[in-house]
Every structure is written in C-alpha cells, then in structure tokens.
Amino acid sequence: MGEVYQTTIRPIARQAAVKVWPGPINARRKVVVSGMPRSGTSWVAKLISLANGVSYYFEPDNSLDKKYTFKYLSTEDEDLYLLEFMRKSFGGGIHSEYVIAEQSLFDILHHPFSHTVLLKMVHLPLTLDWLAKHFPDVLVIQVIRHPVPIFQSWKVRDWDPGHALGLLLKQEALMAGPLA
C-alpha cells in the first residue's frame, strides 16, 4: 500500500490540490535563489523554505523552453513571455510535479496563507538584473561557487560542461556585454 500511495495516489492528490487550491493570496515577500546547477542553490533554498509561511517552488524555470537555458537578458531587453511566466511563478501558477516535488500535501494546502514566495532557479542565472528591473520588490539571492567543483559534480552526473559553455558562447549580447 505504501508504494501505491507514493507512486500513484500522492502525485494525483498533490496535482489536484495545486490546480484547485489557490497559490499564495497575499504574499508580501518574493525571493529568488539562483545560480548555476550544482552550485548549492537547492541547499540554500531548502534552508529558507523551512521557515514558517514560505511557499517553495523548485525550479519553475525548468518548464521553460530550452532556448531559455542560461539565456542572458540585460536590463534593456524585453521578453514579454518570460515576464508573464515570472508573474505566474510568483503567484504559484507553475506547478508541475517537478516544481512541487519538495512540497507535501500539507504545504500545498497552506499556500494561500503564505507570506513569502520562494523560487529556486538554475536555468535563468543570467537574467537576474532583468528580473530585478521588472520585479523591484523581489529579493534575489545569487549563489556563486567556484566552477571547478560545479563541473566535477556535473561530470559525476554525466552532464557535459561543454554544452553549457556552448550555450553561453553563442549569445552575442553576453559576449559583447558583460564578458567583453
């Protein structure tokens, strides 16, 4: 019975709850923890999420089209799709099973009463200035870790650091701007 609950009943109950139950109704605080994958963002976000009144959404940016992975946006750039996506994320409106993986049914049922929305994001670490311009009330925590242990961690998982580097190098605005 325990396995059936974990693999079948629990995911269905959680998805039903997030679809019919509202997200944070009156969140006074919005927090983003961001950094490269395997930089410590999960640890920092989980620590913050343990405080009372925090609704934690794990990597809502994971559900974006792959063209957004490590995308650079300056404060002058416009991206209406991403702007609406972030508004929806701060309202608890991105709720795939992946995004709510860290939440119990109890956590989900308490979303409407949360005073803080916490988003942990690893696919948009180069949009934080853009994010701060469009959402000035958001507290941004950027986790920075030396790249060698990050790449070592990626290697253990058979992730290709060359792929990430390629995504960065092909962005002309990034190469001509901050990395010039």
Backbone as CSV, one residue per row, in Angstrom:
resi,resn,N_x,N_y,N_z,CA_x,CA_y,CA_z,C_x,C_y,C_z
1,MET,0.828,-1.204,0.000,0.000,0.000,0.000,0.865,1.257,0.000
2,GLY,1.989,1.243,0.750,2.856,2.412,0.831,3.415,2.810,-0.525
3,GLU,3.802,1.829,-1.312,4.359,2.121,-2.628,3.282,2.671,-3.566
4,VAL,2.090,2.114,-3.513,0.982,2.609,-4.337,0.662,4.052,-3.964
5,TYR,0.675,4.352,-2.671,0.418,5.720,-2.231,1.478,6.669,-2.793
6,GLN,2.759,6.314,-2.631,3.856,7.176,-3.066,3.887,7.379,-4.575
7,THR,3.620,6.321,-5.335,3.787,6.402,-6.789,2.518,6.793,-7.537
8,THR,1.347,6.583,-6.944,0.105,6.850,-7.660,-0.788,7.871,-6.961
9,ILE,-1.171,7.577,-5.735,-2.157,8.412,-5.041,-1.578,9.777,-4.679
10,ARG,-0.375,9.804,-4.119,0.221,11.079,-3.679,0.381,12.076,-4.825
11,PRO,0.982,11.685,-5.965,1.112,12.658,-7.061,-0.237,13.167,-7.572
12,ILE,-1.229,12.290,-7.659,-2.553,12.710,-8.135,-3.186,13.683,-7.145
13,ALA,-3.101,13.376,-5.857,-3.681,14.251,-4.833,-2.991,15.612,-4.821
14,ARG,-1.673,15.622,-4.946,-0.932,16.887,-4.937,-1.254,17.721,-6.166
15,GLN,-1.328,17.091,-7.341,-1.655,17.837,-8.566,-3.085,18.379,-8.505
16,ALA,-4.010,17.580,-7.992,-5.390,18.063,-7.854,-5.437,19.253,-6.900
17,ALA,-4.694,19.166,-5.817,-4.692,20.250,-4.826,-4.142,21.544,-5.407
18,VAL,-3.029,21.484,-6.135,-2.452,22.721,-6.668,-3.297,23.310,-7.796
19,LYS,-4.089,22.481,-8.460,-4.932,23.005,-9.546,-6.191,23.685,-9.023
20,VAL,-6.735,23.222,-7.910,-7.981,23.817,-7.404,-7.748,24.764,-6.230
21,TRP,-6.653,24.583,-5.523,-6.358,25.392,-4.344,-5.498,26.573,-4.782
22,PRO,-5.800,27.782,-4.334,-5.025,28.934,-4.807,-3.591,28.932,-4.286
23,GLY,-2.744,29.612,-5.043,-1.383,29.853,-4.581,-1.418,30.928,-3.511
24,PRO,-0.268,31.449,-3.140,-0.218,32.490,-2.111,-1.093,33.694,-2.506
25,ILE,-2.058,34.000,-1.659,-3.029,35.051,-1.958,-2.458,36.436,-1.677
26,ASN,-1.722,36.542,-0.607,-1.272,37.861,-0.173,0.204,37.854,0.201
27,ALA,1.021,37.228,-0.621,2.451,37.137,-0.305,3.075,38.526,-0.297
28,ARG,3.670,38.881,0.816,4.306,40.192,0.949,5.761,40.160,0.482
29,ARG,6.342,38.980,0.454,7.741,38.846,0.083,7.898,37.857,-1.055
30,LYS,8.780,38.205,-1.978,9.136,37.296,-3.067,10.652,37.156,-3.055
31,VAL,11.101,35.909,-3.077,12.534,35.626,-3.001,12.903,34.679,-4.137
32,VAL,14.026,34.960,-4.790,14.570,34.074,-5.816,15.962,33.650,-5.373
33,VAL,16.193,32.349,-5.342,17.534,31.803,-5.130,17.975,31.265,-6.480
34,SER,19.082,31.792,-6.987,19.532,31.411,-8.323,21.034,31.170,-8.340
35,GLY,21.449,30.400,-9.310,22.858,30.088,-9.520,22.944,29.002,-10.570
36,MET,24.143,28.590,-10.883,24.329,27.509,-11.839,23.908,26.184,-11.194
37,PRO,23.468,25.213,-12.011,23.150,23.908,-11.435,24.342,23.333,-10.661
38,ARG,24.068,22.755,-9.512,25.052,22.116,-8.630,25.936,23.137,-7.905
39,SER,25.429,24.372,-7.759,26.204,25.406,-7.073,25.808,25.558,-5.599
40,GLY,24.772,24.862,-5.175,24.317,24.974,-3.795,22.964,25.654,-3.658
41,THR,22.308,25.938,-4.772,21.016,26.622,-4.719,19.948,25.797,-4.001
42,SER,19.944,24.489,-4.206,18.936,23.651,-3.534,19.112,23.700,-2.028
43,TRP,20.347,23.655,-1.569,20.620,23.690,-0.134,20.150,25.016,0.467
44,VAL,20.503,26.127,-0.189,20.114,27.455,0.320,18.594,27.605,0.303
45,ALA,17.955,27.230,-0.802,16.505,27.369,-0.914,15.782,26.477,0.098
46,LYS,16.251,25.258,0.268,15.614,24.354,1.240,15.733,24.928,2.651
47,LEU,16.871,25.490,2.971,17.061,26.101,4.282,16.057,27.233,4.502
48,ILE,15.909,28.111,3.516,14.952,29.223,3.624,13.526,28.695,3.697
49,SER,13.237,27.646,2.951,11.871,27.112,2.886,11.390,26.525,4.206
50,LEU,12.316,26.241,5.114,11.929,25.666,6.403,11.287,26.683,7.340
51,ALA,11.402,27.958,7.012,10.760,28.995,7.828,9.240,28.924,7.636
52,ASN,8.502,29.268,8.665,7.039,29.288,8.572,6.586,30.324,7.549
53,GLY,5.525,30.001,6.826,4.919,30.955,5.915,5.592,31.090,4.568
54,VAL,6.435,30.111,4.190,7.146,30.166,2.914,6.588,29.100,1.970
55,SER,6.176,29.530,0.781,5.781,28.593,-0.277,6.971,28.454,-1.213
56,TYR,7.477,27.233,-1.328,8.708,26.955,-2.067,8.381,26.274,-3.392
57,TYR,8.873,26.864,-4.485,8.690,26.303,-5.813,10.059,25.976,-6.392
58,PHE,10.281,24.697,-6.647,11.565,24.156,-7.075,11.709,24.250,-8.587
59,GLU,12.580,25.122,-9.051,12.934,25.264,-10.462,11.745,25.387,-11.418
60,PRO,10.888,26.384,-11.202,9.826,26.572,-12.200,10.403,26.867,-13.582
61,ASP,11.614,27.419,-13.622,12.266,27.712,-14.903,12.618,26.446,-15.684
62,ASN,12.559,25.300,-15.038,12.813,24.023,-15.713,11.725,23.723,-16.752
63,SER,10.553,24.315,-16.587,9.464,24.057,-17.532,9.482,24.997,-18.734
64,LEU,10.424,25.931,-18.762,10.566,26.814,-19.918,11.169,26.080,-21.108
65,ASP,10.936,26.616,-22.286,11.563,26.107,-23.497,13.084,26.122,-23.303
66,LYS,13.767,25.175,-23.876,15.220,25.045,-23.700,15.992,26.271,-24.191
67,LYS,15.376,27.103,-25.032,16.069,28.309,-25.504,16.340,29.288,-24.360
68,TYR,15.678,29.090,-23.225,15.898,29.959,-22.070,17.030,29.473,-21.163
69,THR,17.542,28.288,-21.390,18.605,27.758,-20.537,19.851,28.633,-20.647
70,PHE,20.225,29.242,-19.532,21.389,30.140,-19.409,21.286,31.366,-20.323
71,LYS,20.069,31.746,-20.663,19.872,32.915,-21.525,20.268,34.179,-20.778
72,TYR,20.956,35.057,-21.471,21.338,36.349,-20.918,20.323,37.400,-21.348
73,LEU,19.823,38.167,-20.382,18.972,39.313,-20.659,19.522,40.500,-19.889
74,SER,19.759,41.584,-20.587,20.192,42.813,-19.911,18.955,43.544,-19.412
75,THR,19.159,44.579,-18.644,18.034,45.365,-18.135,17.286,46.063,-19.263
76,GLU,17.925,46.215,-20.409,17.295,46.901,-21.554,16.475,45.944,-22.419
77,ASP,16.666,44.649,-22.264,15.957,43.670,-23.079,14.495,43.554,-22.658
78,GLU,13.668,43.180,-23.624,12.257,42.908,-23.359,11.970,41.461,-23.722
79,ASP,11.242,40.799,-22.872,10.813,39.432,-23.129,9.457,39.258,-22.459
80,LEU,8.404,39.524,-23.207,7.049,39.503,-22.642,6.642,38.114,-22.168
81,TYR,7.095,37.086,-22.885,6.771,35.719,-22.463,7.381,35.418,-21.090
82,LEU,8.658,35.751,-20.929,9.323,35.487,-19.651,8.732,36.354,-18.540
83,LEU,8.360,37.576,-18.861,7.741,38.461,-17.879,6.451,37.837,-17.344
84,GLU,5.612,37.342,-18.231,4.356,36.709,-17.804,4.636,35.397,-17.062
85,PHE,5.616,34.652,-17.521,5.983,33.404,-16.852,6.406,33.676,-15.407
86,MET,7.207,34.729,-15.201,7.659,35.055,-13.842,6.500,35.536,-12.982
87,ARG,5.599,36.329,-13.542,4.405,36.751,-12.781,3.616,35.521,-12.317
88,LYS,3.438,34.593,-13.236,2.705,33.365,-12.915,3.458,32.555,-11.851
89,SER,4.778,32.496,-11.967,5.589,31.754,-10.994,5.456,32.357,-9.596
90,PHE,5.539,33.681,-9.497,5.413,34.335,-8.196,4.020,34.170,-7.595
91,GLY,3.039,33.881,-8.441,1.691,33.635,-7.953,1.407,32.176,-7.661
92,GLY,2.430,31.322,-7.791,2.237,29.890,-7.546,1.550,29.184,-8.695
93,GLY,1.564,29.781,-9.876,0.844,29.221,-11.013,1.605,28.226,-11.859
94,ILE,2.869,27.996,-11.574,3.651,26.966,-12.281,3.779,25.803,-11.307
95,HIS,3.059,24.737,-11.575,3.002,23.677,-10.566,3.026,22.263,-11.150
96,SER,4.027,22.011,-11.977,4.220,20.641,-12.433,4.680,19.797,-11.239
97,GLU,4.649,18.505,-11.401,5.103,17.612,-10.316,6.555,17.905,-9.955
98,TYR,7.349,18.280,-10.952,8.749,18.610,-10.702,8.871,19.847,-9.803
99,VAL,8.082,20.860,-10.093,8.149,22.127,-9.358,7.691,21.965,-7.905
100,ILE,6.714,21.108,-7.679,6.202,20.928,-6.311,6.788,19.699,-5.628
101,ALA,7.862,19.161,-6.181,8.458,17.931,-5.652,8.832,18.035,-4.182
102,GLU,9.233,19.218,-3.738,9.684,19.397,-2.363,8.518,19.646,-1.387
103,GLN,7.281,19.669,-1.893,6.143,20.059,-1.066,5.273,18.871,-0.695
104,SER,4.865,18.849,0.549,3.891,17.856,0.989,2.493,18.387,0.685
105,LEU,1.496,17.543,0.802,0.113,17.985,0.624,-0.214,19.059,1.662
106,PHE,0.305,18.905,2.858,0.137,19.914,3.911,0.687,21.267,3.461
107,ASP,1.893,21.267,2.867,2.496,22.510,2.360,1.596,23.157,1.308
108,ILE,1.100,22.350,0.387,0.254,22.867,-0.697,-1.012,23.495,-0.134
109,LEU,-1.607,22.856,0.842,-2.848,23.381,1.427,-2.615,24.674,2.202
110,HIS,-1.379,24.940,2.570,-1.064,26.184,3.284,-0.581,27.307,2.353
111,HIS,-0.471,27.051,1.050,-0.023,28.084,0.110,-0.804,29.388,0.221
112,PRO,-2.137,29.344,0.267,-2.862,30.616,0.281,-2.495,31.522,1.462
113,PHE,-1.983,30.939,2.522,-1.699,31.697,3.735,-0.222,32.096,3.854
114,SER,0.564,31.750,2.856,1.995,32.052,2.889,2.240,33.544,2.713
115,HIS,3.205,34.053,3.456,3.581,35.464,3.306,4.814,35.627,2.421
116,THR,5.465,34.510,2.060,6.668,34.561,1.232,6.592,33.504,0.134
117,VAL,6.897,33.928,-1.091,7.025,33.006,-2.217,8.514,32.865,-2.507
118,LEU,8.991,31.635,-2.551,10.401,31.343,-2.795,10.521,30.530,-4.080
119,LEU,11.258,31.075,-5.044,11.536,30.361,-6.285,13.018,30.009,-6.305
120,LYS,13.308,28.751,-6.584,14.695,28.316,-6.766,14.883,28.098,-8.256
121,MET,15.833,28.834,-8.864,16.006,28.767,-10.310,17.478,28.565,-10.675
122,VAL,17.721,27.631,-11.603,19.093,27.400,-12.064,19.254,27.554,-13.574
123,HIS,18.166,27.789,-14.277,18.261,27.908,-15.729,18.295,29.369,-16.188
124,LEU,18.047,30.293,-15.267,17.996,31.713,-15.613,18.968,32.572,-14.797
125,PRO,20.164,32.080,-14.488,21.041,32.881,-13.626,21.570,34.148,-14.298
126,LEU,21.428,34.246,-15.612,21.926,35.422,-16.328,20.808,36.418,-16.647
127,THR,19.680,36.261,-15.984,18.564,37.198,-16.167,18.270,37.969,-14.883
128,LEU,19.133,37.864,-13.895,18.809,38.431,-12.581,18.714,39.958,-12.583
129,ASP,19.549,40.642,-13.361,19.422,42.098,-13.458,18.102,42.470,-14.127
130,TRP,17.760,41.745,-15.186,16.487,41.949,-15.865,15.330,41.703,-14.895
131,LEU,15.429,40.628,-14.141,14.397,40.284,-13.163,14.245,41.395,-12.120
132,ALA,15.361,41.907,-11.618,15.326,42.969,-10.609,14.688,44.241,-11.164
133,LYS,14.907,44.520,-12.435,14.290,45.711,-13.037,12.772,45.560,-13.119
134,HIS,12.310,44.391,-13.547,10.886,44.174,-13.752,10.131,43.809,-12.474
135,PHE,10.847,43.327,-11.483,10.238,42.957,-10.205,11.092,43.549,-9.080
136,PRO,11.040,44.865,-8.895,11.932,45.517,-7.928,11.708,45.104,-6.476
137,ASP,10.559,44.514,-6.183,10.282,44.090,-4.812,10.812,42.688,-4.502
138,VAL,11.454,42.049,-5.466,11.959,40.691,-5.281,13.361,40.728,-4.673
139,LEU,13.553,39.920,-3.645,14.878,39.728,-3.058,15.572,38.624,-3.854
140,VAL,16.709,38.937,-4.439,17.455,37.965,-5.244,18.682,37.513,-4.458
141,ILE,18.811,36.202,-4.308,19.988,35.608,-3.674,20.705,34.808,-4.754
142,GLN,21.892,35.252,-5.107,22.663,34.554,-6.133,23.751,33.729,-5.452
143,VAL,23.703,32.434,-5.688,24.687,31.517,-5.123,25.833,31.385,-6.117
144,ILE,27.030,31.643,-5.640,28.212,31.555,-6.504,29.165,30.523,-5.901
145,ARG,29.572,29.589,-6.716,30.508,28.540,-6.307,31.604,28.468,-7.359
146,HIS,32.775,28.144,-6.936,33.890,28.017,-7.876,33.498,27.027,-8.977
147,PRO,33.826,27.315,-10.235,33.382,26.449,-11.331,33.972,25.040,-11.335
148,VAL,35.150,24.848,-10.753,35.757,23.508,-10.795,34.888,22.479,-10.072
149,PRO,34.462,22.717,-8.808,33.594,21.711,-8.182,32.235,21.578,-8.867
150,ILE,31.758,22.673,-9.477,30.498,22.561,-10.225,30.689,21.590,-11.379
151,PHE,31.748,21.788,-12.163,31.988,20.911,-13.309,32.280,19.481,-12.869
152,GLN,32.966,19.306,-11.734,33.206,17.957,-11.227,31.877,17.281,-10.878
153,SER,30.977,18.031,-10.272,29.664,17.493,-9.932,28.883,17.145,-11.200
154,TRP,29.006,17.977,-12.213,28.338,17.691,-13.485,28.902,16.412,-14.105
155,LYS,30.219,16.265,-14.030,30.866,15.094,-14.622,30.370,13.799,-13.970
156,VAL,30.202,13.806,-12.649,29.686,12.641,-11.928,28.306,12.248,-12.461
157,ARG,27.528,13.237,-12.881,26.173,13.002,-13.395,26.136,12.837,-14.921
158,ASP,27.296,12.794,-15.541,27.413,12.690,-17.000,26.784,13.881,-17.723
159,TRP,26.838,15.053,-17.093,26.415,16.290,-17.761,27.627,16.846,-18.486
160,ASP,27.411,17.432,-19.619,28.501,17.947,-20.448,28.721,19.433,-20.193
161,PRO,29.807,19.820,-19.490,30.093,21.243,-19.289,30.276,21.985,-20.609
162,GLY,30.724,21.281,-21.632,30.904,21.897,-22.952,29.583,22.387,-23.529
163,HIS,28.505,21.665,-23.242,27.180,22.084,-23.719,26.793,23.423,-23.092
164,ALA,26.977,23.543,-21.769,26.663,24.797,-21.070,27.537,25.930,-21.596
165,LEU,28.812,25.643,-21.771,29.723,26.655,-22.287,29.309,27.088,-23.694
166,GLY,28.893,26.157,-24.505,28.413,26.470,-25.851,27.188,27.372,-25.831
167,LEU,26.269,27.099,-24.908,25.077,27.947,-24.785,25.460,29.384,-24.429
168,LEU,26.489,29.531,-23.630,26.936,30.870,-23.235,27.658,31.566,-24.388
169,LEU,28.568,30.860,-25.030,29.402,31.466,-26.071,28.617,31.908,-27.303
170,LYS,27.491,31.272,-27.584,26.737,31.638,-28.789,25.827,32.857,-28.587
171,GLN,25.811,33.430,-27.390,24.991,34.602,-27.123,25.808,35.873,-27.350
172,GLU,25.589,36.518,-28.481,26.371,37.687,-28.845,26.257,38.811,-27.814
173,ALA,25.058,39.037,-27.285,24.866,40.121,-26.306,25.690,39.856,-25.042
174,LEU,25.829,38.617,-24.661,26.619,38.271,-23.477,28.113,38.473,-23.766
175,MET,28.546,38.027,-24.928,29.956,38.145,-25.290,30.377,39.600,-25.528
176,ALA,29.449,40.409,-26.073,29.757,41.823,-26.335,29.497,42.698,-25.114
177,GLY,28.731,42.175,-24.163,28.376,42.968,-22.981,29.218,42.609,-21.775
178,PRO,28.659,41.893,-20.838,29.370,41.615,-19.567,30.683,40.854,-19.724
179,LEU,30.789,40.015,-20.731,32.004,39.202,-20.880,32.985,39.776,-21.891
180,ALA,32.743,41.012,-22.349,33.628,41.631,-23.345,34.950,42.017,-22.712
